[in-house]
Amino acid sequence: MNWFEANPRKARWLVALLCILLLDGLKRLLVGAGLLPYRTYPTSRVPQYWPSIDPVVGVWRYPNATLVQKERCSTVT
């Protein structure tokens, strides 16, 4: 009796983990070769109110977010 037959539950988890790692590696290779499109988005510690305007969704904001725009002559909430 081998390890896979003695531990069928652990063997399934191991095979699933190996499949996920294989798919991730394949994805990284395809992105590196330029065959799979990949876009990065700018991030910051403080979430921006108007970070980007998506062409499909439009402008999106965090729920219950408030924007305070401070200028030299006024402050708008």
Legacy VTK file of the C-alpha trace (Angstrom):
# vtk DataFile Version 3.0
C-alpha trace
ASCII
DATASET POLYDATA
POINTS 77 float
0.000 0.000 0.000
1.475 3.338 -1.022
1.036 6.743 0.637
-1.774 7.830 -1.714
-3.854 4.764 -0.928
-3.159 5.064 2.802
-4.087 8.794 2.874
-6.785 9.401 0.239
-7.998 12.665 1.778
-4.519 14.176 1.999
-3.762 12.901 -1.492
-6.774 14.778 -2.926
-5.670 18.007 -1.230
-2.126 17.518 -2.485
-3.289 16.930 -6.067
-5.586 19.987 -5.876
-2.739 22.143 -4.561
-0.396 20.921 -7.300
-3.026 21.681 -9.969
-3.479 25.222 -8.626
0.290 25.780 -8.604
0.571 24.404 -12.138
-2.204 26.703 -13.405
-0.619 29.707 -11.689
2.751 28.924 -13.227
1.187 28.508 -16.665
-0.623 31.836 -16.271
2.632 33.566 -15.316
4.380 32.091 -18.352
1.600 33.216 -20.700
1.609 36.741 -19.242
5.409 36.899 -19.458
5.313 35.826 -23.104
2.681 38.469 -23.868
0.063 35.908 -24.882
-2.309 36.774 -22.033
-3.254 40.411 -21.388
-2.460 41.777 -17.935
-3.122 45.228 -16.497
-1.944 46.680 -13.220
-3.843 49.328 -11.295
-2.246 52.037 -9.167
-2.694 51.567 -5.445
-2.003 53.705 -2.405
-2.379 53.521 1.348
-5.228 56.032 1.290
-8.063 54.964 -1.023
-8.753 57.529 -3.720
-12.305 58.716 -4.296
-11.901 58.999 -8.077
-9.193 56.375 -8.716
-10.216 55.514 -12.257
-13.089 55.645 -14.669
-13.704 52.162 -16.016
-14.967 52.147 -19.624
-17.561 49.470 -18.829
-18.630 50.228 -15.248
-17.973 53.969 -15.192
-16.996 55.704 -11.978
-17.144 53.518 -8.894
-16.596 54.431 -5.272
-16.239 52.642 -1.982
-19.611 52.253 -0.200
-20.475 55.081 2.214
-17.354 57.001 1.130
-17.118 60.770 1.415
-14.969 63.047 -0.686
-13.560 66.222 0.818
-11.988 68.376 -1.855
-9.883 71.197 -0.432
-8.856 74.093 -2.615
-7.217 77.399 -1.712
-10.525 79.257 -1.644
-13.072 76.565 -0.694
-13.696 73.155 0.826
-16.388 70.918 -0.647
-17.714 67.680 0.878
LINES 1 78
77 0 1 2 3 4 5 6 7 8 9 10 11 12 13 14 15 16 17 18 19 20 21 22 23 24 25 26 27 28 29 30 31 32 33 34 35 36 37 38 39 40 41 42 43 44 45 46 47 48 49 50 51 52 53 54 55 56 57 58 59 60 61 62 63 64 65 66 67 68 69 70 71 72 73 74 75 76
